[in-house]
Amino acid sequence: MSVAHYENFPVASVLVPRSLRPAVVAIYRFARAADDLADEGDAPAADRLAALRHYERAIDAIGERSVPPDPPFPELAAAISRHQLPLRPFRDLLSAFRQDVTTHRYADYVALQDYCRRSANPIGRLLLHLYGAHTDANVARSDAICTALQLVNFWQDVAPDWQRGRVYLPAEDLRHYGVTEEDIAAGRCDAPWQALMAFEVQRARRLLESGRPLVRALGWRFGLELSGVLAGGHRILDGIEAARGDVFRHRPRIGGLGWLAVARDALLPRPRHRRAATAP
């Protein structure tokens, strides 16, 4: 299973104890299936929202110890019961997926952060519960990493998101750098666009690195898994930088030798210098 369709950030590897893998897979299958309801296919918005309401009712039923028979709910209910997982993160995810159906622009970074708080951070919080590491300090670091990974996906997927009618780049950032939606539609990779993407890449890098102390807090096994996730995030950002922000014609992804580089950086993390960027 993976955080994204494109398998940039794999989870449930051999580093995760066998006893926890079914729960990790159940969480991701739920999140992936619900996200697909909001994103995939040609169903009208009303039908998508109705399908997501079905998922909400299923979570409510699991909370009342009544397990819906259709997948992915039996496996999810078993994981929730066995590991005493809270239901709030699942409801937060569904809230974000509903927002994907109804909200296609973000005025500022604060609004985008709120979306990430519900679309990405719940996964990290659930994993901390599974790992027995759910402390305030760990949650803050996990939230930073999960939000960063969500931003990495956004910057990587500017073009396909535009085709879906969505722009996740904050409007305040577009204005600051002099980029318009017409530029996005045209795939225009000029100096203003390159400056915008350089800023967004550094914003994501800073968030990834602010969460890095969680690697040490989780111990070697979970920490090495997380170190690989961080390396994968940086690898995608490296690709955006190498293309000088041209994600329209050079969408970065990890494959082949890229995974060897991720493994190397997971074992021997490279220093990440925080280059200055002009903030809006």
C-alpha positions in Angstrom: 0.0 0.0 0.0 1.1 3.6 -0.4 0.3 7.1 0.7 -0.2 8.2 -2.9 -1.5 6.4 -6.0 2.0 6.8 -7.5 3.7 4.8 -4.7 6.2 7.5 -3.8 6.0 6.7 -0.1 5.4 3.0 0.6 4.2 1.7 4.0 3.6 -1.6 5.7 7.1 -2.8 4.7 9.0 -5.6 6.3 10.2 -3.1 8.9 6.6 -3.0 10.4 6.1 -5.9 12.8 3.9 -8.6 11.2 1.3 -8.1 14.0 0.7 -4.5 12.9 0.7 -4.9 9.1 -3.0 -5.9 8.7 -4.0 -2.7 10.6 -1.7 -0.5 8.6 -3.1 -2.0 5.3 -6.7 -1.6 6.6 -6.1 2.1 7.4 -4.6 2.8 4.0 -7.3 0.8 2.1 -10.0 2.8 3.8 -8.2 6.1 3.1 -7.4 5.2 -0.5 -10.9 4.0 -1.3 -12.6 7.0 0.3 -10.2 9.4 -1.5 -11.0 7.6 -4.8 -14.7 8.3 -4.2 -13.9 12.0 -4.2 -11.3 12.0 -7.0 -11.8 9.2 -9.5 -14.3 8.6 -12.2 -17.0 10.9 -13.7 -19.7 10.7 -11.0 -21.6 13.9 -10.2 -20.7 15.8 -7.0 -23.9 14.7 -5.4 -23.2 11.0 -5.9 -19.7 11.4 -4.6 -20.9 13.1 -1.4 -23.6 10.4 -1.0 -20.9 7.7 -1.2 -18.8 9.5 1.4 -21.8 9.8 3.7 -22.1 6.0 3.4 -18.5 5.8 4.6 -19.3 8.1 7.5 -22.3 6.0 8.5 -20.0 2.9 8.4 -17.5 4.6 10.8 -20.5 5.4 13.1 -21.6 1.8 13.0 -18.1 0.6 13.8 -18.2 2.9 16.8 -21.4 1.2 17.9 -19.8 -2.3 17.4 -21.9 -3.0 14.3 -19.6 -3.9 11.4 -20.8 -3.2 7.8 -20.2 -6.3 5.7 -18.8 -4.5 2.6 -15.1 -3.8 2.2 -13.0 -2.2 3.4 -15.0 -2.0 6.7 -14.6 -5.6 8.2 -10.8 -5.3 8.1 -10.9 -1.8 9.4 -13.3 -2.7 12.2 -11.0 -5.5 13.3 -8.0 -3.1 13.4 -9.9 -0.5 15.3 -11.1 -3.0 17.9 -7.8 -4.9 18.3 -5.7 -1.7 18.6 -8.2 0.6 20.3 -7.8 3.2 17.5 -9.7 6.4 17.8 -12.5 7.2 15.3 -11.8 10.9 15.0 -9.0 10.6 12.5 -11.2 8.6 10.2 -13.9 11.2 10.4 -11.3 13.9 9.7 -10.2 12.1 6.6 -13.8 11.9 5.3 -14.2 15.6 6.0 -11.2 16.4 3.8 -12.5 14.1 1.1 -15.9 15.9 1.1 -14.0 19.2 0.8 -12.2 17.9 -2.3 -15.6 17.6 -3.9 -16.8 21.1 -3.0 -13.7 23.3 -2.6 -11.3 23.7 -5.5 -9.3 26.8 -4.5 -7.4 27.9 -1.4 -7.1 31.6 -0.5 -4.0 31.2 1.7 -1.6 28.8 3.3 -3.6 28.8 6.5 -6.6 27.4 4.6 -4.4 24.8 2.9 -2.9 23.8 6.2 -6.4 23.2 7.6 -7.1 20.9 4.7 -3.8 19.0 5.3 -4.7 18.7 9.0 -7.6 16.6 8.0 -6.5 15.0 4.7 -3.0 13.8 5.7 -2.2 14.3 9.4 -4.8 11.7 10.6 -2.8 8.9 9.0 0.3 9.7 11.0 -1.7 10.0 14.2 -3.2 6.6 13.6 0.2 5.1 13.1 1.5 6.6 16.3 -1.4 5.0 18.1 -0.5 1.6 16.5 3.2 2.1 17.5 2.3 3.0 21.1 4.1 6.4 20.5 1.2 8.9 20.6 2.6 11.7 22.7 2.1 15.5 22.1 5.7 15.9 20.9 5.5 13.0 18.5 2.1 14.1 17.2 3.5 17.6 16.4 6.4 16.1 14.5 4.2 13.6 12.7 1.8 16.4 11.7 4.6 18.3 10.1 5.8 15.3 8.1 2.3 14.4 6.9 1.5 17.9 5.9 4.8 18.1 4.1 4.1 14.9 2.2 0.7 16.2 1.2 2.3 19.4 -0.1 4.9 17.3 -2.0 2.0 15.5 -3.8 0.4 18.9 -4.6 3.5 20.4 -6.1 4.2 17.2 -8.0 0.6 17.0 -9.3 -0.1 20.6 -10.3 -1.0 19.6 -13.9 -3.3 16.6 -13.2 -5.0 18.6 -10.4 -5.6 21.4 -12.9 -7.3 18.9 -15.2 -9.6 18.0 -12.3 -10.4 21.7 -11.8 -8.4 22.1 -8.7 -5.6 24.5 -7.7 -3.9 23.7 -4.4 -1.3 26.5 -4.7 -2.5 29.2 -2.3 -3.9 32.2 -4.1 -1.8 34.5 -1.9 1.3 32.8 -3.2 0.2 33.1 -6.8 -0.4 36.8 -6.4 2.9 37.3 -4.6 4.9 35.7 -7.4 2.8 37.1 -10.3 1.5 33.8 -11.4 -2.0 33.4 -12.8 -4.3 30.5 -13.4 -3.9 31.1 -17.1 -0.2 30.4 -16.6 -1.0 27.1 -15.0 -3.5 26.2 -17.8 -0.7 27.0 -20.4 2.0 25.1 -18.5 4.0 28.3 -18.5 7.3 27.7 -16.7 8.8 31.2 -16.7 10.8 33.0 -14.1 7.8 33.9 -11.8 6.6 30.2 -11.9 10.1 29.0 -11.1 10.4 31.4 -8.2 7.0 30.2 -6.9 7.9 26.6 -7.1 11.3 27.2 -5.5 9.5 28.7 -2.5 6.9 25.9 -2.3 9.6 23.3 -2.5 11.6 24.9 0.4 8.4 25.2 2.4 7.8 21.5 2.1 11.5 20.7 2.9 11.4 22.8 6.1 8.3 20.9 7.2 9.9 17.5 6.5 13.0 18.4 8.4 11.1 19.9 11.3 9.6 16.4 11.8 12.8 14.5 11.5 13.4 14.2 15.3 10.5 11.7 15.2 12.8 9.2 13.5 14.9 9.0 16.7 11.8 9.0 19.0 10.4 5.9 17.2 13.4 3.6 17.7 15.4 1.9 14.9 12.6 -0.2 13.3 9.8 2.4 12.9 12.5 5.1 12.7 14.1 3.6 9.7 10.7 3.2 8.0 10.1 6.9 8.6 13.5 7.8 7.5 12.7 6.2 4.1 9.5 8.2 3.9 11.4 11.4 4.5 14.0 10.4 1.9 11.2 9.7 -0.6 9.7 13.1 0.0 13.0 14.9 -0.5 13.6 12.8 -3.6 10.5 14.1 -5.3 11.4 17.7 -4.3 14.9 17.1 -5.8 13.1 16.2 -9.0 11.1 19.3 -9.0 14.2 21.4 -8.4 16.1 19.5 -11.2 13.3 20.4 -13.6 13.4 24.0 -12.4 9.8 23.7 -11.4 8.6 22.4 -14.7 6.2 19.8 -13.3 4.0 20.2 -16.4 6.5 18.4 -18.7 8.7 16.6 -16.1 6.5 15.2 -13.3 9.0 13.7 -10.8 8.4 10.2 -9.5 10.6 7.5 -7.9 11.5 4.4 -9.9 14.4 2.2 -10.6 17.6 3.6 -9.3 15.6 6.3 -7.5 14.6 3.7 -4.9 18.3 2.8 -4.3 18.9 6.5 -3.6 16.0 6.6 -1.2 17.4 3.5 0.6 20.8 5.2 0.8 19.3 8.4 2.2 17.2 6.5 4.7 20.3 4.8 6.1 22.6 7.8 5.7 20.5 11.0 5.7 22.0 13.9 3.8 22.1 17.3 5.3 19.4 19.5 3.9 20.3 23.1 3.7 17.4 25.5 4.0 17.9 28.0 1.2 16.3 31.3 1.6 13.1 31.9 -0.3 10.9 35.0 -0.5 7.7 34.4 1.6 4.4 36.0 0.6 
